Amino acid sequence: MSTFQFDGEHLEQVEITDAHALKEVSKTIKKKRPVVRANSPGLAYNGTKYRNSFKGPDYNLNDVANAVDREPLFRRSVAKLRTLILKNNFEWVGQNPNAVGYIKQRFKQMAMVSGIPTEQLIKDIVEQLVTYSNAYLVKVRKKEASGGMFRTTFDGKQLDPVAAYYPMCATTIEIDKDEHGKVMKYMQVVPGYPKSKWPKFNPEDVIHFHKDRKVGLSTGTPYVISVLDDIRALRGMEEHVERLVYQHAVPLYQYIVGDEADRADPEELEELQYAIDNMPFNGALVTPERHKIVVVGAEGEALDAEKYLDYFMRRVRGGLHLSSVDWGEGDSSSRGTSLTMSQDTRDTVEEFQDVIKMFVNEFILEELLAEGGFAYDEYNSTNKVTMFIPAIDIDEKIKGENHHLLMYQSDGITHEEFRLAVGREPFAEGQKKDTFLHNVTMPTLAFKGSLTQNGSTQNKDMPSNQHGTQLSSPRISQDEHQLEDQLEDTFGTPILGALGMKHSANILNTHWQTMRSDFVTIMGKPDEKLDSLFIDGVQNKFVDDSIGVLTPILTNAYIQGVQSATVEDTAINHDQAAQMHGDVQTSLLMTRSALQKLARTVTKKINKKNLEDSLDAETVSAIMDTYNHRIDMNVSTALMRDYNFGRARMFQAQGHQELVVPACPSCIKPMRTFPLTDNISPLDIPPGSSHPNCNCLVTIPGGQ
């Protein structure tokens, strides 16, 4: 391993042989720090070498402000994004609880000093950023009103501590920058006040949040800019349609008197005109056969504007990140369709969240931590505190948490990293004792240990012959029946109960019912078809959601199996750990395949009934109920397979050469043994080698 070392003049590559050497090199690198700012050598738009040359935003934000007040589509888009960004609130997280507590205390102090609650401050930032793609916070530095200390920036500036943050409207800010783009001053221009009253701010006292800022420009690009012309076109067309409605709302009547052979006299026409003029609003005319009344309207010759209005409406919604479901017009959309249609909105929300977290972490939290003496760098980030915004999609949130849990269980991350990844602070002293491990798992294991000491002796070996070694049937003591009664609902065996059989089966049954509901719901919508695309989507969603739930549970079952076969002084090397990780992935693939097979079996029967035109809600429910029992069977099989697989690998790590599969009382299979090698697969051990729902435990000659 190598790194780079700076000797004061040159940067050279050095080899790192141990942790101590790496630490010394990091100290050397940290001694050399920047002391001045480096400006861009390129030129920037709207930059000048003359000072006090303030320029407004690069885009007309007043048009955006007018649009958000007058245009319901844009207003709806802003409200939707703003709500989703902070749907699950936010948290301050970090490894050092003292640093996290200090940040919370500082924000509480600033809320007291400024009169703006922290939540409202963040909401104001979100409102400005979503609407204008720009948001400005001005800092008030006042040592008497702040809980922080003086600090010195890397370039030597002495700064008073921050006492409060105040948001400013993005439409009122103008920026003075030099020809290279360096910001020299900010100025707030508020109509109605004399120019001498317009406040100016130093760059270090303003935080400029921006999104989609083009290189060389000063401000971000509002996402509505590209849609404004489409909105104007749409509203102009609607105005013409409105005029057309008014024009043809009251019909035009044509009175025809006479024909070519018998023309009307002028006196006859005058009498008819007089009768029409004096006719009541709800009156009627009695005419002879020579008179004919025709209602004149558009008569099908007017332009059909509906398709043009629909086209421009779709353009506007696309630009504003609004699907028909978000707008409330998803009447014919199924659950799976609505999720797909809203994906663009969720992606946009996550993009805004990333921008907010980036600026808050870099320009708010880092400064506050420095004012509190909580220094940190990339070599030691213990004192670092960051903003955490949970995912808005609950399914995505659960999948993310399960992913980080699997990484922790696979030794990929530490417990502190796992807690931070899911938005939780690391455990403080004493909190670990109030977890499931200490409250349930360890007492249960201790209880099992006491039963083993007071129970019957271990199984005795029967004589060996050419058929293998036959183990005698174990004698179950009364104490072991007592243990079975002590455990909660076990779904057949204490092992399955301890591995979470009931919880897992309940969740998968919920996903099964969701799949049933998706099929039943579409049956009542004549506009939608039960085509193969819809069937595949519902089927894949059931499998993906189920695997997302089962991943940490099956991983835990494998780990429990390893622990159940562990004896003292058993060490696992790197290759064996990697092999165990591969076992878990193999088992997950097998479980996914089993669930896919179950889902395909059901959807195949549903599709067959659909092709026969004999499908209705009752038929769907009946088919789903017929195969519902296989959920429990698949969960039980997967849990026992992973538990036994973990036991087998631990036996192999201990140096055992042979694995014993006991006689199964359910399928009446005899006891058998086979070599314990690296090529062992889940199909070699129960339940894979026996039958579904097999609860037999693999062991070694002599029993364990």
N, C-alpha and C positions, 0 to 999 in steps of 0.2 A: 504494500500500500504506500502511496506517495501523496505529498501535498506540496505547497509552495511556501517558501520562507523569505521574508524581506529583511535584508541586513542593513538597511539605511540608504542603500544606493541601488542595489540590484535585487531582482526577484528570481530566486532559483528553486528548482524542484529538489525536494528532499524525501528520503524514504522514511516511512513511519513503521517502527517495529513493535511498539507496545503502546498501551494507553497513556503511560506517563509521558512518553515522547510527544504524543499527540496533544496532550495538555500543554506542554511547554511551547510547542509550535503555535498553538492557539493564543497563548499569552503574547508571543512575539508579534503575531499579526494584529492583535488588538491594540498594541502600543502605537501603531501607525494609523491615525484617524484623520479624516478630512477636517480642515479648519476654515475653508472658504467655500463659497458656492461656485458652481461651474455653469455659466450661461451658454445658451445655444448659439453657435456661430451662424446659423441660418437666419433669414429674415422672416418676420411674421406679418400676417395681414393686419392692417389698421394700426401698425406700430409706427412710432415716430421718435426722433431724438429730442423733441421738444416736450417739456413737462407741462402738466395740467391740460393735456390734450385728451380729454375723456371721450370715449366712444361708447355708444349704447350697444345693446345685444346685436349679434350678427343676424338675428331673425327678428321680425316684428312681433314681439311678444304681446303687444296690445291686441293684435288680431286673435291671438290664442285666447287672451282673457275674454274678449267679446264672444268668441265661439263657445267657451265653456259656460258662459251665462245664457246664451241664446240657443245653442244647438243641443237638443236632448240626447242625440246619439253620442256626442263627445262627452257630455256631462255624465252619461251613464257609464261610458268607458272609464273615465277618471274615477268615478265612485267605485266601480267594480275593482279596478286595480288597487286603489287605495285601501279598500276593505280587505282584499286578499293578502296584501303585503304584510299587514299586521294582524291577520286573522287569529294566529296563535300567540300573539304578543311577542316579547323578546326578553332575553336574559343577558346578564353579564357573567361570563364564565372564565375561570382561570385555575391554575394549579395551586396558587397560594391563597388560602381563604382570607388572610389578612388584606391582601391586595384587592380581592373582590369586595370585601367589606368596606375598604377605603373608597373605592369607586362608588359604591352605593351611597355611602355617607356624603361624598362630594356632590352627587346629583341631588340628594335631599337638601343639602345646604343651598345649592344654586336655585332649586325650586322655591325655597323659602325667601331667598334674596330677590329673585326676579318676579315671583308671583306666577311663574309658568311651571306647571307640573311636568315632570320628566316625560311622561307618556304623551302629554300634549305637545311638548317640544318635538318629539320624534314624529308625531302625526303631522305637525306643520312642515317638517322637512319632507315627509312623504308626499303631502299635498302639493308642495311647490315642485318637487322633482318629477312627479307624474304629470302634472299639468304643463310645465314649461321645460322639463329636462334640465332645469337649473334650480338650485336652492342655495341661499346665502345665510350664514350664521355670523353675527358680529359678536366679538368677545368684549366683555367689560372686565378690565383688569383693575382690581382694587383690593389691596392687601387687607384692609379693615373688614371687608365683606367676604373674604375668601378663607377657606380652610386649608389652602395650599401654601407652599413656600416659594420664595424667589428661585428662579432657575436661569441657567446660562445655556444658550443654544450652542450648537457645535461650531458656529462661526463667531462666537464671542459676545452675542447680544445678551444684555441683562433684562429679563422680563419679569414684571409683577405677576403674581398668581391670578388665574382666571376666577372671577367672582360670579359671572353669569353668562349665559348665551341667549341672544335674542334673534329670532328669524326676521329677515327682511324680504319684501316682495321682489321677485326676480325682475319684474317689469320696470322697477325704479333704479336699477343699478347700472352705472356706467364705469368703465375700466380705463385707466391710464396705463399704457405699457410702452416699453421702449421698442426700438426697431427689431430687437431679437426676441420679442415676446415676453420678456420679464415684466411681471406686474409691479407697477410702482405705487399706485394708489387705487382705492375704490371710492366712488362717490354715489350717494343716494340722491336722485333727482325726483322731488315730489312736487307736482304741480300745485299751485296755490301758495307756495312759500317763496320768498325772495331768494335769489341765487346765493346771497351771502349766508343764508341759513342752511344750505344744503351741506350735510355732514360729509367729511372725508375720513377714510380709514386706511391705516397701514396694512400691508399684505399679511403680516403676522397676526393681525387682529380680526381677520375675516377667513372663514372656511367656505370655499366655493364647491358645492356638490354639483357635478355635471355628468350627463349621460349622452353618449353619441356625439361627443365633441370632435369635430374634424381637426386634423393636424394643422396648426397655424392659426386656428380661430380661437376666440376668447370664450365662447359659450357653447353649450350643448345644443343639439338639434331637437326641438319638440317633435314627437312622433306624429302629431296632427298636421304638421306643415305639409306633408305630401298628400294629405287628404282634404285640405281646405277647398281646393278647386273642385274636387268631386262633390263635396257637400254643397257648394254654391250651385253646381250644375243640377244636383238632385232637387234642391229647393226651388230653383228656377223652373224646372219641369213640373213640379208640384203646383206652382203658382199658375202655370198655363192650364193644367188639368182643372184647377179650381175655377178658372174663368170659363172653361168649357162646360163645367157643371152648371154654373150660373146661366150660361147662355141657353142651355137646353133644359133647364129645370122647369120653365113655363113653356108649354108647347105652342107652336105657331099654327093657327088654323087657316086653311085656304078654302074659301067658299066659291064654288063653281056654279054658275047659273047658265043654263042653256048648253047648246052644243053647236057644231058647225051648221047643222040643218036648221036649227031654231035658235037664233042668237037672242040674247037678252036685250031688253029696251033700257035706255038710260034711266027712265023713271023707276023701273023695277030694281035696278042696282041701288038707286038712291034710297028707296024704301028699305031695302035689305041693310044698307049701311046704317040707316036711322035705327032699325030694330036691334042691330048688334050693339050700337053705342049705348042704347038705353036698356040693354038686357042686364038683369041682376047677375052678381058674381056666380051664383049657383043656379042660374036659370037655364033654359033650354029653348031651342028654336023648332018650330013646326014648319016643314018645307014641303012643297009638292015634289013630284018625281023629277022635275027639271032641275032641281037644286041638289048639289053634291058638296059635302063637307069633308075635307082631307086634313089630317094632322101631319104637319111638316116638322121633321126632326132631323137627327143626324143621318137616319136611314142607312146606317152601316157604312157610310162613306167617311166618317171621322177617323182619325188615326188612333189605333189601339196603343195607348201609352203604357200599358201595364208591364210589358216585357222590358221596356226601356227603364221604367222606374225600378223594376226588380234588379236589373243589371247594375245600375248605379248604387242601389242600396247594398248589394253584395260587395261592391268595390269599397264603399265607405266602411262597412263593417269589417272587412278584411284589414283595412288600414288602421282601424281603431281597436283591433284585436278582440272583436266581439263576434262570437258565433250566434246562430239563431237560438241556441239553448241559453246563452247568457242574456240574450235580449228577451227571452220568455216566449219564443215561438217554436219550441221543440216538441210540438204535440205528437208528431209522427215518428219521433226518434226513440229508439230503445236505449236502455241503460248503457250498453257498450258503445253505441253510436254517439251518445251525448258525451261520454268520456273522451272519445277521440276528437270530437269537435271542440272541446274545451282545452285540449292540450296546448294549443298556441297561447291561450290566456295564461296557463300555468307557467309556461316557459318564459313569458314576458314578465310575470310576477317575480320569478326567481332571478331574472336579470336585474330588475330593480333592487331586489334584496341584496344581491352581491355588491352593487354600487354603494348602497347605504352602508353596509358593513365595512367596505373598504375605506371609505372616508371617515367613518366614526372610529374605526380602529387606529388609523394612521394619524389623524389630526385632532381627535378629541381625547381618546383614552390614553394614547402615548404621552400627551402633554400633561394630563392630570396625574398619571403615574409618576412622571418625572418631578412634578411639584410635590408629591408625597414621599419622595425618596425611594420609590420602588423601581430602581433601575434594572434594566434587563437588556440582553442582546441575544443574537442567534446562538451563541455558545451556551448561554444559560437563560432560558426563557421562563424560569420558575415564577417570576413576578408578572408575567404577561397576562393581561386581561383582554378578552375580546367580546364582541357582541355576537350573540347567538340568536338567530331567528328560525324557529322550527319550520319544517316543511308544511306547506298548506294542504297537500294531499295526504290524507291519513294512511292510505294503502302504501304510498311511497315512503312515508315516515316509518311505518312498521317494517317495511323491507330494509330500510337503511339501518334501523336499530338491530334487526336480525343479522344483517351483514357484519356490523361491528361486533356483535356478540360472538359470531362465528370466528372472526379474526382474533378476538381475545381468547376464546377457548382453544384456538389452534396456535397459540403463542405468537400471533402476529403483531399484537399491540399489548401495551401494559394496561392495567386496570384504570389508571389515571387517564390514559389516552382514550379508553373506551368511555369513561364517564364524560369527558370533555366532548367527544364526538356526538353523543346523544344530548348534549346541552345541559349536563349536570356537573355540579362542582365535585371535585374529588372528595372521598370520604375524609372527614376529620377524625381525630383520635376518639375512639369509643363507638363510632357509628357502625363499624364493621360487625360489632357484636350484636347489632339489631337487624341482621340480615337473615335470609332463609337458611343459609348454611349453618349459622350458629343456633338459630331458633328451632330448626326442624331436622336438617340432615344429620348434624353431629349427635344430637340426642338419640335419633333413630339408630345410628350406627353403634352408639354406646349401648343401647338397649339390646341390639343384636349380639354384641360382644358378650354381654352378661348371660344371654340365653345359651350361647355356644359353650361357655364355661360350665353352665349348670345342666346342659342337655345331655343327649346320648353320645356315645363314642362314635368315631368316624366309621365309615363303611370298611369292611374287611375284604381282602382280595380272595377271590376264588382261584382254584388251580388254573394254570395257563395250559392251553393245548393249541392245536393247529388252527383253531377258529378264533384265537385271540384270548384276551383276558376278560373274564366275566366278573363284573362287580355285583356284590350282593345288594339287594334292595335296601335303601336306607330306612331306618326305623325313626319315625317322626314322633318326637316327644310331645307331651301335653304343652310344654312351654312354647313350642313352635306354633301350635294352634293358637296359643295366646297371642303371639306376635301377629298372626294373620288377622286376629280380631282387633288388634291395636291400630293397624294401618287403616286409612280411610278407604273409600270405595275402590276396589282393586281391579275391577274388570277381569276377574278370574284368578289372578295370582298377585302376591305382594309385590313381585318385581315390576309387573306392568303398572300397578298402581303407583309405585314409587317413581317410575319413569314418566308419569304424566299421561297415561292412557286416556283417562276420562276427559281431561282438558283438551288433548289433541283431537280426540274423536268429536267432541262437541263443536270445536271450531270448524273442522272439515265438514261436519253435517250442516253447519250454517252456510258454508260456501256451496254445498250441494243444494240447499234450499234456495239460495240466490240464483243458481243456474236454472232451477225449476221455475222460479218467478220470471226470469227473463224469457223463457219459452212460453209460459202461460200469458204473459203480458202482450207479447206480439200476436198471440192468437186473436186478441180483441181489437186489433188494428188492421182493418181491411186494406189500408194503403201500403202496408209493409208486407214483404214476402219472407217466408222462412227459407231463404236460399242457403247455399253451402257456405257463403262468406259469413253470414250471420252465425250459422251453426259452429263453424270453426272458431269464430271469435269468442262465443260463449264457452265453448269447450276449452280453449286455451286459457281463458281467464280463470276458470275453475282450477286448472292444473297449476298455473303460475301462483295464484293466491295460496293454494294448498301447500306447495313446495316452500313458499316464503314463510309459512307458519312452521312447517315440519323441519326446516333446516337446522335451527338451533336445538330443537327437541331431539332429533335423531343424533346430532353431534353429541349432545349431553348423554344420550343412551350409550353411545360408543365409549365415551369417557368413563361412565359408570361401570361398564363392563371391564375396562382396563383396570380400574381401581379395585373391583371385586376380586380380581385374580392377582393383585399385587401383593408381594411379600416383602419383608424388610430387605434393605440393601439391594433393591433391584434398580439398576441404572439403564436408561434408554439413550442410545446414541443418536446422532443427527440423522443417519440413514433410517433408523427404525421410526423416528418421529415423522420423517417425510413419508414413510410407508404407511403409517397410521393416517396421516392426512389424506393420502390417496385412497385409503379404504373408505373414509367418510364420503369422498366425492363419488366413488363407485356406488356406494349404497344409495346416495341421493339420486343418481341416474336411474338405478333400478326402481326406486320408489316413484320417480317421475314417469317411468315407462309403465308401471302398474296402474297409476292413476290415469294416464293417457288411454290405456287399454280399456279401463272401466268407462271413461267418458265417451270413447269412440263406440263402445258397445251400446250405450244408451242413445247417443245421437243417431246411430245407424238405424235403430228401431224407430226413433221419432221421425227420421227422414223417410223411412219406408212408409209409415202411416200417412205422412204428408203427401207423398207421391200417389198414394191410393185415395186421396181426398177423404180420408176417414179420421183425420187428426182434429182433436178438440182439446180443451183444457183438461177434461177428465182423463183422456187417454194419456196426455203428457204426465199428469200426476201419477197415474197408475204405473206407467213405465218407470218413472223415477223412484217410486216406492218399492218396486220389485227389486231394484238393485241397491237400495239404500243400505242394506246390511253389509255390503262389501266395503263400506267406508271403515267400519270397525275392524273388519278382517285385514284390510290393507295396513291400517295403523298398527294393529297388534303384531302383524308379521314384520313390519319394518322395525319396530322397537326391539323385538326379540332378536332379529337378525343382527342389528347393530350392537346390541348388548353381548351376544355370543361372539361376534366378530372381534370386539374389543378384548374379550377374555382370551380368545385364541391367539391374538397377537401378543398379549402379555405373556402367555405361556411360552410362546416362541422366543420372546426376548429373554426369558429366564433360562433358556437352553433346552427346553423339553423337545423331544423328537417325535412325540406321538400324541395325537388328540383322540379323546374318547367321546363318542356320541352315545348317550345312554339309550336303553330300550324305551321306545315311546309307547305308553299305554293306550294312546288314542288311536294310532294307526297300526298298532301291534307290530312295529318293526323291531328287530332284535338289536342288541347293542353291537356297535361296530367301531373299529379304530382305523385310522389312516395317518400317514406321515404328515408331520407339521412342517411345511416348507413355505418358501416365499410365494409359491404359486397357488396358495390356498385362496379360494374365492368364496363369496357369500353363498354360492350354490352348494358348497361342500358341507355346510353346517346348518343346523336347524335355525329357522323353519325351511330354508331353501332346500335342504336334502330330505325333508320329511313331508310336511303338508302345511297349508296355511293355518294360522292360529296355534302352531305347535309351541309349547312352553318349555320344552326340554332344554337343560343347560349343558353345554359342553364342558368337559373336564379333562383331566389327565389321568394316566394309570396311577392308582392309589387314591384318587379323589382329591379335589380341592374346591 
